[in-house]
Amino acid sequence: MDVEVKHRSTGKKGSFYVEIEGEQEAEMTYTHAGSDKIIIDHTEVGEQLKGQGVGYQLLDATVDFMRKNNLKAIPLCPFAKAVFDKKADDYADVRA
């Protein structure tokens, strides 16, 4: 399922999220760690979207953002860490 991933930032923290009919149904959150790193700390996908690759789409949007802003990630969230480990070659340039 292809969804529109939106981004919101509050300075020190931010998130990539998906809304369906005005309701947030999925989210990946991060916190800035210094000027060149972010900590990916949480991923949540609602029942309506589970099993449809939405978590991967959130991570892809996060990685695009990191590449555009010369940031590295510390993936503490179990989902993000598992994907970073599984696709190590794809994400080597953005892993802290």
Gaussian input, Z-matrix of N, CA and C with variables (Angstrom, degrees):
# hf/3-21g

backbone

0 1
 N
 C     1     B1
 C     2     B2     1     A1
 N     3     B3     2     A2     1     D1
 C     4     B4     3     A3     2     D2
 C     5     B5     4     A4     3     D3
 N     6     B6     5     A5     4     D4
 C     7     B7     6     A6     5     D5
 C     8     B8     7     A7     6     D6
 N     9     B9     8     A8     7     D7
 C    10    B10     9     A9     8     D8
 C    11    B11    10    A10     9     D9
 N    12    B12    11    A11    10    D10
 C    13    B13    12    A12    11    D11
 C    14    B14    13    A13    12    D12
 N    15    B15    14    A14    13    D13
 C    16    B16    15    A15    14    D14
 C    17    B17    16    A16    15    D15
 N    18    B18    17    A17    16    D16
 C    19    B19    18    A18    17    D17
 C    20    B20    19    A19    18    D18
 N    21    B21    20    A20    19    D19
 C    22    B22    21    A21    20    D20
 C    23    B23    22    A22    21    D21
 N    24    B24    23    A23    22    D22
 C    25    B25    24    A24    23    D23
 C    26    B26    25    A25    24    D24
 N    27    B27    26    A26    25    D25
 C    28    B28    27    A27    26    D26
 C    29    B29    28    A28    27    D27
 N    30    B30    29    A29    28    D28
 C    31    B31    30    A30    29    D29
 C    32    B32    31    A31    30    D30
 N    33    B33    32    A32    31    D31
 C    34    B34    33    A33    32    D32
 C    35    B35    34    A34    33    D33
 N    36    B36    35    A35    34    D34
 C    37    B37    36    A36    35    D35
 C    38    B38    37    A37    36    D36
 N    39    B39    38    A38    37    D37
 C    40    B40    39    A39    38    D38
 C    41    B41    40    A40    39    D39
 N    42    B42    41    A41    40    D40
 C    43    B43    42    A42    41    D41
 C    44    B44    43    A43    42    D42
 N    45    B45    44    A44    43    D43
 C    46    B46    45    A45    44    D44
 C    47    B47    46    A46    45    D45
 N    48    B48    47    A47    46    D46
 C    49    B49    48    A48    47    D47
 C    50    B50    49    A49    48    D48
 N    51    B51    50    A50    49    D49
 C    52    B52    51    A51    50    D50
 C    53    B53    52    A52    51    D51
 N    54    B54    53    A53    52    D52
 C    55    B55    54    A54    53    D53
 C    56    B56    55    A55    54    D54
 N    57    B57    56    A56    55    D55
 C    58    B58    57    A57    56    D56
 C    59    B59    58    A58    57    D57
 N    60    B60    59    A59    58    D58
 C    61    B61    60    A60    59    D59
 C    62    B62    61    A61    60    D60
 N    63    B63    62    A62    61    D61
 C    64    B64    63    A63    62    D62
 C    65    B65    64    A64    63    D63
 N    66    B66    65    A65    64    D64
 C    67    B67    66    A66    65    D65
 C    68    B68    67    A67    66    D66
 N    69    B69    68    A68    67    D67
 C    70    B70    69    A69    68    D68
 C    71    B71    70    A70    69    D69
 N    72    B72    71    A71    70    D70
 C    73    B73    72    A72    71    D71
 C    74    B74    73    A73    72    D72
 N    75    B75    74    A74    73    D73
 C    76    B76    75    A75    74    D74
 C    77    B77    76    A76    75    D75
 N    78    B78    77    A77    76    D76
 C    79    B79    78    A78    77    D77
 C    80    B80    79    A79    78    D78
 N    81    B81    80    A80    79    D79
 C    82    B82    81    A81    80    D80
 C    83    B83    82    A82    81    D81
 N    84    B84    83    A83    82    D82
 C    85    B85    84    A84    83    D83
 C    86    B86    85    A85    84    D84
 N    87    B87    86    A86    85    D85
 C    88    B88    87    A87    86    D86
 C    89    B89    88    A88    87    D87
 N    90    B90    89    A89    88    D88
 C    91    B91    90    A90    89    D89
 C    92    B92    91    A91    90    D90
 N    93    B93    92    A92    91    D91
 C    94    B94    93    A93    92    D92
 C    95    B95    94    A94    93    D93
 N    96    B96    95    A95    94    D94
 C    97    B97    96    A96    95    D95
 C    98    B98    97    A97    96    D96
 N    99    B99    98    A98    97    D97
 C   100   B100    99    A99    98    D98
 C   101   B101   100   A100    99    D99
 N   102   B102   101   A101   100   D100
 C   103   B103   102   A102   101   D101
 C   104   B104   103   A103   102   D102
 N   105   B105   104   A104   103   D103
 C   106   B106   105   A105   104   D104
 C   107   B107   106   A106   105   D105
 N   108   B108   107   A107   106   D106
 C   109   B109   108   A108   107   D107
 C   110   B110   109   A109   108   D108
 N   111   B111   110   A110   109   D109
 C   112   B112   111   A111   110   D110
 C   113   B113   112   A112   111   D111
 N   114   B114   113   A113   112   D112
 C   115   B115   114   A114   113   D113
 C   116   B116   115   A115   114   D114
 N   117   B117   116   A116   115   D115
 C   118   B118   117   A117   116   D116
 C   119   B119   118   A118   117   D117
 N   120   B120   119   A119   118   D118
 C   121   B121   120   A120   119   D119
 C   122   B122   121   A121   120   D120
 N   123   B123   122   A122   121   D121
 C   124   B124   123   A123   122   D122
 C   125   B125   124   A124   123   D123
 N   126   B126   125   A125   124   D124
 C   127   B127   126   A126   125   D125
 C   128   B128   127   A127   126   D126
 N   129   B129   128   A128   127   D127
 C   130   B130   129   A129   128   D128
 C   131   B131   130   A130   129   D129
 N   132   B132   131   A131   130   D130
 C   133   B133   132   A132   131   D131
 C   134   B134   133   A133   132   D132
 N   135   B135   134   A134   133   D133
 C   136   B136   135   A135   134   D134
 C   137   B137   136   A136   135   D135
 N   138   B138   137   A137   136   D136
 C   139   B139   138   A138   137   D137
 C   140   B140   139   A139   138   D138
 N   141   B141   140   A140   139   D139
 C   142   B142   141   A141   140   D140
 C   143   B143   142   A142   141   D141
 N   144   B144   143   A143   142   D142
 C   145   B145   144   A144   143   D143
 C   146   B146   145   A145   144   D144
 N   147   B147   146   A146   145   D145
 C   148   B148   147   A147   146   D146
 C   149   B149   148   A148   147   D147
 N   150   B150   149   A149   148   D148
 C   151   B151   150   A150   149   D149
 C   152   B152   151   A151   150   D150
 N   153   B153   152   A152   151   D151
 C   154   B154   153   A153   152   D152
 C   155   B155   154   A154   153   D153
 N   156   B156   155   A155   154   D154
 C   157   B157   156   A156   155   D155
 C   158   B158   157   A157   156   D156
 N   159   B159   158   A158   157   D157
 C   160   B160   159   A159   158   D158
 C   161   B161   160   A160   159   D159
 N   162   B162   161   A161   160   D160
 C   163   B163   162   A162   161   D161
 C   164   B164   163   A163   162   D162
 N   165   B165   164   A164   163   D163
 C   166   B166   165   A165   164   D164
 C   167   B167   166   A166   165   D165
 N   168   B168   167   A167   166   D166
 C   169   B169   168   A168   167   D167
 C   170   B170   169   A169   168   D168
 N   171   B171   170   A170   169   D169
 C   172   B172   171   A171   170   D170
 C   173   B173   172   A172   171   D171
 N   174   B174   173   A173   172   D172
 C   175   B175   174   A174   173   D173
 C   176   B176   175   A175   174   D174
 N   177   B177   176   A176   175   D175
 C   178   B178   177   A177   176   D176
 C   179   B179   178   A178   177   D177
 N   180   B180   179   A179   178   D178
 C   181   B181   180   A180   179   D179
 C   182   B182   181   A181   180   D180
 N   183   B183   182   A182   181   D181
 C   184   B184   183   A183   182   D182
 C   185   B185   184   A184   183   D183
 N   186   B186   185   A185   184   D184
 C   187   B187   186   A186   185   D185
 C   188   B188   187   A187   186   D186
 N   189   B189   188   A188   187   D187
 C   190   B190   189   A189   188   D188
 C   191   B191   190   A190   189   D189
 N   192   B192   191   A191   190   D190
 C   193   B193   192   A192   191   D191
 C   194   B194   193   A193   192   D192
 N   195   B195   194   A194   193   D193
 C   196   B196   195   A195   194   D194
 C   197   B197   196   A196   195   D195
 N   198   B198   197   A197   196   D196
 C   199   B199   198   A198   197   D197
 C   200   B200   199   A199   198   D198
 N   201   B201   200   A200   199   D199
 C   202   B202   201   A201   200   D200
 C   203   B203   202   A202   201   D201
 N   204   B204   203   A203   202   D202
 C   205   B205   204   A204   203   D203
 C   206   B206   205   A205   204   D204
 N   207   B207   206   A206   205   D205
 C   208   B208   207   A207   206   D206
 C   209   B209   208   A208   207   D207
 N   210   B210   209   A209   208   D208
 C   211   B211   210   A210   209   D209
 C   212   B212   211   A211   210   D210
 N   213   B213   212   A212   211   D211
 C   214   B214   213   A213   212   D212
 C   215   B215   214   A214   213   D213
 N   216   B216   215   A215   214   D214
 C   217   B217   216   A216   215   D215
 C   218   B218   217   A217   216   D216
 N   219   B219   218   A218   217   D217
 C   220   B220   219   A219   218   D218
 C   221   B221   220   A220   219   D219
 N   222   B222   221   A221   220   D220
 C   223   B223   222   A222   221   D221
 C   224   B224   223   A223   222   D222
 N   225   B225   224   A224   223   D223
 C   226   B226   225   A225   224   D224
 C   227   B227   226   A226   225   D225
 N   228   B228   227   A227   226   D226
 C   229   B229   228   A228   227   D227
 C   230   B230   229   A229   228   D228
 N   231   B231   230   A230   229   D229
 C   232   B232   231   A231   230   D230
 C   233   B233   232   A232   231   D231
 N   234   B234   233   A233   232   D232
 C   235   B235   234   A234   233   D233
 C   236   B236   235   A235   234   D234
 N   237   B237   236   A236   235   D235
 C   238   B238   237   A237   236   D236
 C   239   B239   238   A238   237   D237
 N   240   B240   239   A239   238   D238
 C   241   B241   240   A240   239   D239
 C   242   B242   241   A241   240   D240
 N   243   B243   242   A242   241   D241
 C   244   B244   243   A243   242   D242
 C   245   B245   244   A244   243   D243
 N   246   B246   245   A245   244   D244
 C   247   B247   246   A246   245   D245
 C   248   B248   247   A247   246   D246
 N   249   B249   248   A248   247   D247
 C   250   B250   249   A249   248   D248
 C   251   B251   250   A250   249   D249
 N   252   B252   251   A251   250   D250
 C   253   B253   252   A252   251   D251
 C   254   B254   253   A253   252   D252
 N   255   B255   254   A254   253   D253
 C   256   B256   255   A255   254   D254
 C   257   B257   256   A256   255   D255
 N   258   B258   257   A257   256   D256
 C   259   B259   258   A258   257   D257
 C   260   B260   259   A259   258   D258
 N   261   B261   260   A260   259   D259
 C   262   B262   261   A261   260   D260
 C   263   B263   262   A262   261   D261
 N   264   B264   263   A263   262   D262
 C   265   B265   264   A264   263   D263
 C   266   B266   265   A265   264   D264
 N   267   B267   266   A266   265   D265
 C   268   B268   267   A267   266   D266
 C   269   B269   268   A268   267   D267
 N   270   B270   269   A269   268   D268
 C   271   B271   270   A270   269   D269
 C   272   B272   271   A271   270   D270
 N   273   B273   272   A272   271   D271
 C   274   B274   273   A273   272   D272
 C   275   B275   274   A274   273   D273
 N   276   B276   275   A275   274   D274
 C   277   B277   276   A276   275   D275
 C   278   B278   277   A277   276   D276
 N   279   B279   278   A278   277   D277
 C   280   B280   279   A279   278   D278
 C   281   B281   280   A280   279   D279
 N   282   B282   281   A281   280   D280
 C   283   B283   282   A282   281   D281
 C   284   B284   283   A283   282   D282
 N   285   B285   284   A284   283   D283
 C   286   B286   285   A285   284   D284
 C   287   B287   286   A286   285   D285

   B1=1.4582
   B2=1.5286
   B3=1.3120
   B4=1.4585
   B5=1.5248
   B6=1.3099
   B7=1.4614
   B8=1.5256
   B9=1.3137
   B10=1.4647
   B11=1.5206
   B12=1.3286
   B13=1.4596
   B14=1.5225
   B15=1.3300
   B16=1.4718
   B17=1.5231
   B18=1.3319
   B19=1.4627
   B20=1.5222
   B21=1.3290
   B22=1.4670
   B23=1.5254
   B24=1.3219
   B25=1.4579
   B26=1.5152
   B27=1.3338
   B28=1.4629
   B29=1.5222
   B30=1.3180
   B31=1.4568
   B32=1.5062
   B33=1.3277
   B34=1.4657
   B35=1.5270
   B36=1.3264
   B37=1.4653
   B38=1.5243
   B39=1.3249
   B40=1.4519
   B41=1.5080
   B42=1.3313
   B43=1.4539
   B44=1.5190
   B45=1.3039
   B46=1.4516
   B47=1.5151
   B48=1.3269
   B49=1.4553
   B50=1.5188
   B51=1.3257
   B52=1.4618
   B53=1.5192
   B54=1.3219
   B55=1.4616
   B56=1.5248
   B57=1.3136
   B58=1.4581
   B59=1.5207
   B60=1.3314
   B61=1.4701
   B62=1.5262
   B63=1.3427
   B64=1.4588
   B65=1.5166
   B66=1.3207
   B67=1.4644
   B68=1.5230
   B69=1.3222
   B70=1.4650
   B71=1.5238
   B72=1.3415
   B73=1.4663
   B74=1.5248
   B75=1.3439
   B76=1.4613
   B77=1.5200
   B78=1.3552
   B79=1.4582
   B80=1.5258
   B81=1.3264
   B82=1.4655
   B83=1.5198
   B84=1.3359
   B85=1.4607
   B86=1.5185
   B87=1.3335
   B88=1.4618
   B89=1.5166
   B90=1.3379
   B91=1.4547
   B92=1.5140
   B93=1.3199
   B94=1.4645
   B95=1.5289
   B96=1.3231
   B97=1.4662
   B98=1.5178
   B99=1.3195
   B100=1.4577
   B101=1.5209
   B102=1.3265
   B103=1.4620
   B104=1.5244
   B105=1.3423
   B106=1.4636
   B107=1.5252
   B108=1.3357
   B109=1.4614
   B110=1.5283
   B111=1.3365
   B112=1.4598
   B113=1.5205
   B114=1.3207
   B115=1.4579
   B116=1.5259
   B117=1.3301
   B118=1.4598
   B119=1.5249
   B120=1.3335
   B121=1.4608
   B122=1.5186
   B123=1.3220
   B124=1.4693
   B125=1.5214
   B126=1.3185
   B127=1.4671
   B128=1.5122
   B129=1.3230
   B130=1.4566
   B131=1.5213
   B132=1.3207
   B133=1.4666
   B134=1.5194
   B135=1.3266
   B136=1.4616
   B137=1.5168
   B138=1.3261
   B139=1.4708
   B140=1.5332
   B141=1.3192
   B142=1.4676
   B143=1.5357
   B144=1.3329
   B145=1.4641
   B146=1.5279
   B147=1.3281
   B148=1.4742
   B149=1.5194
   B150=1.3354
   B151=1.4543
   B152=1.5161
   B153=1.3380
   B154=1.4616
   B155=1.5262
   B156=1.3274
   B157=1.4573
   B158=1.5194
   B159=1.3169
   B160=1.4640
   B161=1.5263
   B162=1.3254
   B163=1.4711
   B164=1.5172
   B165=1.3355
   B166=1.4696
   B167=1.5281
   B168=1.3329
   B169=1.4652
   B170=1.5284
   B171=1.3364
   B172=1.4636
   B173=1.5289
   B174=1.3331
   B175=1.4620
   B176=1.5242
   B177=1.3354
   B178=1.4719
   B179=1.5302
   B180=1.3217
   B181=1.4664
   B182=1.5273
   B183=1.3274
   B184=1.4608
   B185=1.5226
   B186=1.3263
   B187=1.4684
   B188=1.5348
   B189=1.3363
   B190=1.4759
   B191=1.5261
   B192=1.3294
   B193=1.4631
   B194=1.5299
   B195=1.3268
   B196=1.4661
   B197=1.5303
   B198=1.3035
   B199=1.4733
   B200=1.5223
   B201=1.3200
   B202=1.4726
   B203=1.5210
   B204=1.3338
   B205=1.4694
   B206=1.5234
   B207=1.3347
   B208=1.4663
   B209=1.5272
   B210=1.3247
   B211=1.4623
   B212=1.5243
   B213=1.3168
   B214=1.4588
   B215=1.5298
   B216=1.3309
   B217=1.4661
   B218=1.5137
   B219=1.3149
   B220=1.4507
   B221=1.5345
   B222=1.3504
   B223=1.4698
   B224=1.5295
   B225=1.3246
   B226=1.4642
   B227=1.5282
   B228=1.3092
   B229=1.4579
   B230=1.5339
   B231=1.3347
   B232=1.4711
   B233=1.5277
   B234=1.3359
   B235=1.4673
   B236=1.5252
   B237=1.3349
   B238=1.4688
   B239=1.5268
   B240=1.3239
   B241=1.4642
   B242=1.5219
   B243=1.3292
   B244=1.4684
   B245=1.5300
   B246=1.3268
   B247=1.4708
   B248=1.5270
   B249=1.3188
   B250=1.4710
   B251=1.5312
   B252=1.3433
   B253=1.4614
   B254=1.5321
   B255=1.3352
   B256=1.4621
   B257=1.5341
   B258=1.3261
   B259=1.4631
   B260=1.5345
   B261=1.3203
   B262=1.4592
   B263=1.5253
   B264=1.3280
   B265=1.4615
   B266=1.5261
   B267=1.3305
   B268=1.4730
   B269=1.5280
   B270=1.3359
   B271=1.4649
   B272=1.5304
   B273=1.3183
   B274=1.4756
   B275=1.5213
   B276=1.3292
   B277=1.4739
   B278=1.5272
   B279=1.3369
   B280=1.4660
   B281=1.5206
   B282=1.3166
   B283=1.4694
   B284=1.5219
   B285=1.3202
   B286=1.4727
   B287=1.5123
   A1=108.66
   A2=116.30
   A3=120.60
   A4=108.95
   A5=115.88
   A6=120.69
   A7=108.94
   A8=115.92
   A9=120.74
   A10=108.22
   A11=115.20
   A12=120.46
   A13=108.00
   A14=115.97
   A15=121.55
   A16=108.91
   A17=115.29
   A18=121.09
   A19=109.06
   A20=114.73
   A21=119.06
   A22=107.02
   A23=114.69
   A24=119.88
   A25=109.11
   A26=115.40
   A27=119.93
   A28=109.32
   A29=116.08
   A30=119.72
   A31=111.35
   A32=117.38
   A33=121.90
   A34=112.42
   A35=116.26
   A36=121.54
   A37=109.82
   A38=114.79
   A39=118.83
   A40=110.32
   A41=114.94
   A42=119.18
   A43=110.44
   A44=113.86
   A45=122.88
   A46=104.65
   A47=116.74
   A48=118.93
   A49=111.46
   A50=114.24
   A51=122.61
   A52=107.61
   A53=115.11
   A54=120.81
   A55=108.95
   A56=115.13
   A57=121.78
   A58=105.72
   A59=115.66
   A60=121.49
   A61=111.55
   A62=115.62
   A63=121.33
   A64=115.71
   A65=117.84
   A66=121.52
   A67=109.94
   A68=116.30
   A69=119.84
   A70=108.96
   A71=116.22
   A72=121.16
   A73=113.11
   A74=117.15
   A75=120.43
   A76=108.56
   A77=115.71
   A78=119.06
   A79=110.56
   A80=115.33
   A81=122.99
   A82=105.88
   A83=117.17
   A84=120.85
   A85=110.78
   A86=113.64
   A87=119.88
   A88=110.04
   A89=114.24
   A90=122.50
   A91=107.55
   A92=116.91
   A93=120.04
   A94=109.61
   A95=115.70
   A96=122.71
   A97=106.46
   A98=116.39
   A99=120.12
   A100=109.91
   A101=115.91
   A102=119.65
   A103=113.58
   A104=118.04
   A105=118.45
   A106=114.33
   A107=117.47
   A108=120.00
   A109=110.33
   A110=114.18
   A111=119.93
   A112=107.92
   A113=114.69
   A114=121.94
   A115=106.42
   A116=116.53
   A117=119.82
   A118=105.65
   A119=115.97
   A120=118.47
   A121=116.11
   A122=118.17
   A123=117.63
   A124=110.18
   A125=115.80
   A126=122.19
   A127=107.53
   A128=115.09
   A129=120.09
   A130=108.97
   A131=116.09
   A132=121.63
   A133=107.49
   A134=116.03
   A135=121.27
   A136=112.36
   A137=115.57
   A138=122.61
   A139=111.97
   A140=115.99
   A141=121.45
   A142=112.10
   A143=117.49
   A144=121.04
   A145=113.77
   A146=117.98
   A147=120.87
   A148=111.39
   A149=115.13
   A150=120.79
   A151=115.23
   A152=117.09
   A153=120.58
   A154=112.57
   A155=117.52
   A156=120.71
   A157=114.91
   A158=117.37
   A159=120.50
   A160=111.22
   A161=117.66
   A162=120.52
   A163=111.07
   A164=116.26
   A165=120.25
   A166=111.09
   A167=116.72
   A168=120.05
   A169=110.92
   A170=116.76
   A171=120.32
   A172=109.97
   A173=116.02
   A174=119.45
   A175=111.22
   A176=117.35
   A177=120.43
   A178=110.80
   A179=117.08
   A180=120.80
   A181=110.56
   A182=116.67
   A183=121.22
   A184=110.33
   A185=117.14
   A186=121.58
   A187=110.48
   A188=117.76
   A189=120.17
   A190=110.51
   A191=115.93
   A192=121.78
   A193=110.46
   A194=116.93
   A195=120.50
   A196=110.74
   A197=117.05
   A198=120.24
   A199=111.06
   A200=117.50
   A201=120.82
   A202=112.26
   A203=116.49
   A204=121.01
   A205=113.36
   A206=116.63
   A207=122.28
   A208=112.53
   A209=115.33
   A210=121.40
   A211=110.26
   A212=115.70
   A213=122.90
   A214=107.41
   A215=116.31
   A216=120.25
   A217=111.55
   A218=113.98
   A219=122.70
   A220=103.73
   A221=117.66
   A222=119.27
   A223=111.77
   A224=116.98
   A225=121.44
   A226=112.23
   A227=116.78
   A228=121.22
   A229=108.84
   A230=118.71
   A231=120.59
   A232=113.66
   A233=118.01
   A234=120.30
   A235=110.66
   A236=116.83
   A237=120.37
   A238=110.57
   A239=117.08
   A240=120.28
   A241=110.74
   A242=117.30
   A243=121.17
   A244=110.93
   A245=116.89
   A246=119.79
   A247=110.27
   A248=117.57
   A249=120.58
   A250=109.97
   A251=117.27
   A252=121.04
   A253=111.06
   A254=116.09
   A255=120.83
   A256=111.64
   A257=116.80
   A258=121.86
   A259=110.04
   A260=115.52
   A261=121.72
   A262=112.43
   A263=117.97
   A264=120.81
   A265=111.79
   A266=116.97
   A267=121.60
   A268=111.74
   A269=115.89
   A270=119.74
   A271=113.96
   A272=117.03
   A273=120.36
   A274=111.83
   A275=117.73
   A276=121.03
   A277=113.13
   A278=117.48
   A279=119.08
   A280=113.19
   A281=117.64
   A282=119.18
   A283=109.98
   A284=115.46
   A285=120.67
   A286=110.31
   D1=127.26
   D2=177.39
   D3=-92.58
   D4=126.19
   D5=-178.70
   D6=-125.43
   D7=161.48
   D8=175.30
   D9=-88.31
   D10=118.82
   D11=178.31
   D12=-94.71
   D13=125.26
   D14=179.85
   D15=-106.45
   D16=160.75
   D17=-178.40
   D18=-127.61
   D19=138.47
   D20=172.73
   D21=-136.46
   D22=141.34
   D23=-179.29
   D24=-132.57
   D25=138.39
   D26=178.37
   D27=-118.21
   D28=34.73
   D29=-179.81
   D30=90.05
   D31=-85.52
   D32=-176.88
   D33=-81.24
   D34=-26.34
   D35=-177.80
   D36=-124.30
   D37=163.86
   D38=176.68
   D39=-164.23
   D40=174.27
   D41=177.57
   D42=-154.76
   D43=154.51
   D44=169.19
   D45=-111.41
   D46=134.77
   D47=-172.13
   D48=-148.31
   D49=164.42
   D50=178.86
   D51=-126.25
   D52=131.93
   D53=175.51
   D54=-113.15
   D55=142.02
   D56=173.47
   D57=-125.86
   D58=119.88
   D59=-179.25
   D60=50.51
   D61=44.88
   D62=175.38
   D63=80.66
   D64=-3.37
   D65=179.75
   D66=-107.64
   D67=132.80
   D68=176.91
   D69=-70.38
   D70=123.48
   D71=-176.65
   D72=-114.36
   D73=-12.09
   D74=179.51
   D75=-156.65
   D76=149.08
   D77=-177.47
   D78=-157.56
   D79=142.46
   D80=169.78
   D81=-125.97
   D82=122.51
   D83=-176.11
   D84=-108.35
   D85=154.00
   D86=177.62
   D87=-144.15
   D88=160.27
   D89=175.97
   D90=-130.35
   D91=135.58
   D92=176.57
   D93=-69.32
   D94=137.96
   D95=176.26
   D96=-123.29
   D97=89.32
   D98=-174.25
   D99=80.20
   D100=-163.67
   D101=-173.91
   D102=-89.56
   D103=-14.02
   D104=-173.18
   D105=-129.45
   D106=11.82
   D107=-179.79
   D108=-135.64
   D109=151.64
   D110=169.28
   D111=-128.92
   D112=150.74
   D113=174.52
   D114=-104.86
   D115=117.79
   D116=173.82
   D117=-83.25
   D118=111.39
   D119=-168.65
   D120=-110.65
   D121=-11.53
   D122=-176.91
   D123=-162.00
   D124=139.52
   D125=171.67
   D126=-134.40
   D127=134.33
   D128=178.45
   D129=-142.25
   D130=130.92
   D131=177.60
   D132=-125.61
   D133=125.10
   D134=-178.57
   D135=-67.47
   D136=162.21
   D137=-177.30
   D138=-53.33
   D139=-39.38
   D140=-176.59
   D141=-60.38
   D142=-28.40
   D143=-174.51
   D144=-111.32
   D145=-4.95
   D146=-176.19
   D147=-57.88
   D148=142.66
   D149=175.32
   D150=76.67
   D151=11.82
   D152=-176.81
   D153=-115.49
   D154=13.94
   D155=176.81
   D156=80.80
   D157=11.39
   D158=-177.21
   D159=-67.60
   D160=-36.77
   D161=176.64
   D162=-58.73
   D163=-41.17
   D164=177.96
   D165=-65.27
   D166=-37.74
   D167=178.36
   D168=-65.71
   D169=-38.15
   D170=176.01
   D171=-62.62
   D172=-44.07
   D173=-179.42
   D174=-66.33
   D175=-39.81
   D176=177.61
   D177=-60.34
   D178=-42.40
   D179=178.70
   D180=-64.58
   D181=-39.89
   D182=178.71
   D183=-64.32
   D184=-44.16
   D185=-179.93
   D186=-65.26
   D187=-40.98
   D188=176.10
   D189=-57.98
   D190=-45.40
   D191=178.58
   D192=-59.90
   D193=-43.69
   D194=-179.18
   D195=-64.27
   D196=-43.18
   D197=-179.78
   D198=-63.52
   D199=-41.87
   D200=179.96
   D201=-66.83
   D202=-25.60
   D203=-175.59
   D204=-111.59
   D205=14.67
   D206=179.12
   D207=50.92
   D208=50.00
   D209=-179.98
   D210=-111.15
   D211=154.13
   D212=174.06
   D213=-114.34
   D214=154.39
   D215=-177.49
   D216=-113.03
   D217=144.02
   D218=167.30
   D219=-112.12
   D220=101.43
   D221=-175.79
   D222=-83.83
   D223=94.61
   D224=178.24
   D225=-87.71
   D226=-27.33
   D227=176.50
   D228=-62.33
   D229=131.53
   D230=-177.52
   D231=-55.63
   D232=-40.34
   D233=179.27
   D234=-64.34
   D235=-51.70
   D236=-178.70
   D237=-60.47
   D238=-41.83
   D239=179.98
   D240=-62.62
   D241=-43.06
   D242=179.86
   D243=-61.82
   D244=-41.94
   D245=-179.91
   D246=-70.52
   D247=-41.55
   D248=177.11
   D249=-59.18
   D250=-40.18
   D251=179.56
   D252=-69.35
   D253=-42.39
   D254=-176.77
   D255=-69.63
   D256=-36.38
   D257=-177.65
   D258=-113.45
   D259=45.99
   D260=-173.61
   D261=-53.52
   D262=-41.55
   D263=-178.46
   D264=-65.36
   D265=-38.29
   D266=-178.55
   D267=-67.57
   D268=-30.53
   D269=-172.55
   D270=-113.62
   D271=8.75
   D272=-177.18
   D273=-57.22
   D274=-34.42
   D275=-176.73
   D276=-72.11
   D277=-16.78
   D278=-177.81
   D279=-116.77
   D280=3.90
   D281=179.39
   D282=-90.15
   D283=130.51
   D284=-179.53
   D285=-74.02

